[in-house]
Amino acid sequence: MVLNYVLPVVMKIGEYLVAPVGRQFGYLIFYDRNIKNLEKQVQRLEDKRFGVQKSVEEAEAKRETIAPGVERWLKTVNDLNEEAKKFLEKSYKENYPTVVPSVGTTFAFTGGFKGFESRRSIMNGVMEALTDDSIYVIGICGIGGVGKTTMVNEVAKKVEEKKMFDVIVMVVASQNPNLITVQGQIAKILDLQDFGGNNLPTGAGKIRSKILSFERVLVILDDVWKRLELNDIGIPFGDNHKGCKIVMTSRNKDVCNSMGTHENFEIGVLHKEEAWNLFKEMAEISDEGTSHSTGLQLTQMAVAKECGGLPIAIATVGRALRCKNKYSWDSALEQLRKSLVKNISGVDEKVFKSLELSYDSLDSDEAKKCFLLCSLYPEDFDIPIEDLVRYAIGIELFERIDSVHQARNRVHSLVDDLKKCYLLMESKNEEKEHSIVVRCDEVLKEWPKKDRLEKNAIISLKVDGMHGLPGNLEFPNLHLLKLDCNAGLSPILLEDLNKGMEEVKVQETQDSFYQGMKELKVLALSHMYGSLTTSLGCLTNLRTLSFFHCRLIDDGISVIGALENLEILRFGDSYIKELPKEIIGHLAHLKVLDLLGCVVERICPGVLSSLSKLEELYVGSIFKSWCEVEESKEGAKAIIDELASLSNLVALDIAVINISFWPRGLVIEKLKKFNIRVGTSLWSYNADRCSSLSNQLQLRVENMSDIIETRLNFLWKSTEILNLTSRVKGLKILCDLVGEGGFECLTYLSLDMLYDLEYLINTADGVPQSAFPVLESICLYCLDNFKGITSHECRQSSKALWKGPTQLVWLRNLTSVEVVCCLILESMFSLSIARDLVQLQSLRIVGCPMMEEIVSSEGVEHEIAAIATNKIKFPKLKELILEDLPSLTAISKAMNAIELPQLSSLRLWNMPKLKRLCPASDSESNCDPIIQPLFNDKVCFSYLRA
């Protein structure tokens, strides 16, 4: 059966091996097609070979006889596969040396990097330079959009795979770098605790000490526009640290030379053939069925040529014209040829023309306006999508949008579309615009001339050093104003905002400043330390008002009550004395109130309850200081109870000191997005910083009945992150709180001090198919009576965290398991469950005195036959920590082979009974009983480093 099944594949691949050699006529025309077909058939054959080999291994484990024909077939396939690979390598070198990548690479994206010869040679040069002890600083130069960032990202990926450095630090310098900000990025990567980050020399000392603690360090500085003093940042190299290598990218070779580079690599445009092949892929142009160039293809080739060989231009234009007709292609070619040259320093003119075309080709005005909103931010800035949401609502970007939630979904969809067009790039935090598009504005020392701004609909300015903002301005078309009022000022900590303002440049704004902006719909002010003028009340069309890191000196914000059409009000990381009673009843259209990261001394009674249309409320930890003072607790409770009257509330971020403060009348079932913290140990300022909610519950309660009474358990099914701490007795099965279906959205589960908890799932009334379908991480702490994941295990002789049948839980997404002080657990996984942990990357077990083995087969002999092998493999496990396990004798008593191919960190401590990770193999049975190796010859570590 096996031979008959794969024979057609063998015959087919034989055809492709001889066809290119036997048919010289037309070889060049059909070369690409034959090569692709051959690659496809090689992959298909490899897939079949793998399946047959797996069946053979399982049969051998069962001691079944293998037919001679099967073994001959496997040998034939292996030989044929090698022959095909040699042919492909030879064919690539002889016929298409500058276009076709080597075997093993394709034209598909791999983290954004392409396998072109022009790029591969540079990559090899950079990697070689990193191994040269005489080279410390390496430069990568080229015009904007040519692929420098993509190159260093690939460098970082390769050196990490090869384990060449102990730590990799990659930061973006940008056109106008703030060295304190750069230090903060480096400190975060180096995990520097209590970094602070407000003093350059102090920060440099901390960073330098941390880097010196590593033997080998790679520092990547991306997008450097001018010389940086590395010593001022705290980066030691050369004689100060011979193990520290620096790779930098710049659009100017002179900048690299000024930084003392020992070797520079210049990235040029793609070769003609490379550019055309990339363009065809981006535009999905097929060569199938064409033996000569058609009129459309000639136009397509001309458009590709106009892109100038620049990858960013090729990608943006190609995707913009995907699936378009000939008229669209002709129009595009005309636009590219006639576009006016834009004077953008450091960026080739063809890039701008290409991006302009890609922008013009966006399907909707919504997408175009969303993209333009991104241009309000400086270069290399991580744009918070929530800002885009609120600005879009303010300028009324969307039609037929009934709620903030719908607008947010629409913005996410538009951002995704812009990313696919390569107009936006992925950021580590949220979304980040490509540096080719957005320029960083200079900080202005004086207000611009009137005629420069009066016709604009959107204005974003950074001002610094002015005595005050002017008055009597006329901006009849202005819809959005984004103003950074103290751009040149060093950041002021939130706790210092309510102190003396002696060192702050106060913005003495003239009272008539806003009078000429009556069409204004969005006002975003940051770093403002001054007064709100009465002319603010003239902005009756204002829909979004945002303050970030502001301190209003006169503490009077009652003027906001005049903004009757206001829908979004934000005080982010700001200090306000009170939300006054004057706004009661006036903000009838308010949908979002955001106080995250704020210090608010007082909210007047009736303010929250008057916001009848409020959909989203972000208060974070503002009630902390109120609840710490006995005299103000009652008032805080009364204000929190007002939340129960907000019948339209669908998003909530709040922390309360204990469960007694929870508003009992709140309609909890309506919440779609939430971040709820209950308990005195859960106050976290950092948790308040982001209004992008991830459906998180952190609960420390003394009585589980309080969760039922407050109806918080109705949020279980939509909770993504659950942290439950309770010393209450009585809760034995976690899923009894959630009912059928289990925790459908849960990705992270942390349980702490639930002393009576025995199981997570109750299977007494049937077998649930999936209680944790998307769980990625689980942490269990101090569970004295925990016996395992399901009550099915009460019928087993041993107590294990995970035990079959496999269909009880779905754990293929699990990446991290941490178990600490679970006193009666005897093993972690059954064999069948262990086999399914294909994504597990970290396993930590500490302080479990009864733990005898990690993987158990006791009481489930049928699982051994089902697995059909005597080895255990965790294919992605990188970290294994086993500490204080006095009963542990082996990873598995039943298995004598372990494969941990990705393990890079292993920690073993205080396990007196552990003699070896697996039982002795037959070859080791005669070893000295006193001197025995911890690892036998069947324990495989590929990446483990000392």
C-alpha angles and dihedrals in degrees: 000000000000094000093048091049097054100032094091089054092053091049091048094051089049089059092055093048094059102029099077091049097044097047108056091160108083092008095132093047095054099029098104093046094050093046092051091047091050092050090050093050092047089054093047091050091048090052091052092046091052092051093049091047090052091052090049092052092050091048092050090051088056089048092242122154118258116219114241090232091061093052091048090049092053091050091048092050093049091051092045092050092052091048091052093050092050090049092050093049092048092045093050093051096046102040111024109017098158100039114035116071121226122271110288095037128082138183090261119110116266103187088325095304123123126210096231119149092232089057098036093059091053091047091052090049093052092047090050091049090053089060093049109100091205093059119077105156123045126186129206112194136184145119120289114284096021095113108266095137091046089052096053091045088057091046090054090049094050097046089049091052091049092045090230095149137036093224136010120208118191122178136162116238099189130189097296105026122200103211092204089055090048089051090051092054091049092047091052092052091047089048093234108181120218090007095159096190104205099105120061099205093044092049091047091055093052093047092046092052092049094049091047088056089067123073096211123027132172117201117190117194109191126199100007112183100177140012114296122203100230092191090058089055092046102250112142119198141150112028090357092059118359091186094061116095124188126204117186135180126209141164089225124062091202089062089056091049091049088055090057099249114185093204132016127202117201118208112207132186120290120274115259094257093044092050093049093048092049091047091051090053094048093046093039093236112171126208091200114128097005121117095167137028115272126207091260093050091050089054090048091051090050091051090049090051091053088060088072097224092289113142095215091051093046092049096047096045094041094052092043091057098041112136092000123143127244093267090058091049092049091049091049092052091051092050093049092050095047102039114123116247111256116212102231112155114236097008123102112242092236090060091058093047090049094050090045089056091047090051092048089050095057110124098233142031086232091063091047093050091046089053091050090051087059089058089067088078128077124255117287091011120148100236113215106227089213089066089055090050093053095043090049091052090047096054090041092240095165132062123215094012110144103181144026089246091059091047090051092052090049093051092049089051092050092048089051090052091050091050091052089053089050091240088118128034131210117264128201089241111030125319125329127198118232112260091231092071110039124058125204111241120229117247106257122227093193136024113272121253115277097244092056094064113020096091096047124109095198125035128181116181139170113207130184138170098018119139088226146326114278130246138219093050120159118211104157094169099040114126102161131032120183112184129181100196101191103025095156096049121106111250115272118216116243093241089057096052093085094049130081116321097209095121095041122098100234116216105224094195115195113245093240095053096111099035094096094050101072093142092055112131103170126040119178117180124181134183091010117160106178147060134316107237123225089240087074086077089065091070095091092156093056112126102167124041118177130181118185123186093347135150117197105209100204090044089220112130096152089113086076087072088073091064094089095168094052113132103169126040121177133181101179119185089342138133118235126168096213149340096239130221090240091081092056111120095003102085093062093147098048111131102169130039113179120187098156114151092007133135107220116177096191143006111197116235113264096025097105096039090053092063093089096168096045111138102171129034124183112182100144113177100340091121093059097092091043093055093047090066114069094213093057099043094089092050091049091051091052093051092048090050088061088074088076090071093058098098095174096052112132102156126047136174113182142141123202128188095237141347093270089071094057113115102247095199096055113124094234095178092071094061112110098169125029148158108192125175122183120179140061095257094055101073107124126167092197090056088062097055101083127056092195098104124210099191097259130176121190109177130177107178136164096209125035090208087070089066090053092045093051089045091230088137087072086073094058095093094054096038115117098180120034125183111176123181122174136146092197119124124228106054106113104156121037098203091058084081095059108035127207120001095033125219098339098180102028115130099160127038126182122177121182133182097348090150098184097043111123105164142010097215131039111217097169092103097042142312115288111215096216127004095165106025098165103026112147104168135025129184122186120186131181098347100159097186102030110139104173148300099291135033086232085085094068084080092054126089095230132048115236134169093226121026133163157284087100094217091066093082139012109228104157090110094053111122103163135035124180122177121178128176099349095156105199103034109122100182140005110220140015116232095255093050092046089055090057096052092097094143098045110129105163131036121178124175119175135169101000104142097189097047108121102168140000097227118034133192096178112134094003104080090152089069092063091057091045093054091048094201137082096223137085122217129189099183098190103029108132102164128042119177121178117173138164097002104144095179099045113120104164145345085252131356092200098050125064099188130062129183119197101163097169099039110133102158126046125173122180123175139163101359105136096177096050108105098158137353092241133025116270117277121229092261090057099046092099095053120127104276091220099047109045129155118246090222121047124208091271096061109098124198115171102173105023112133128195 
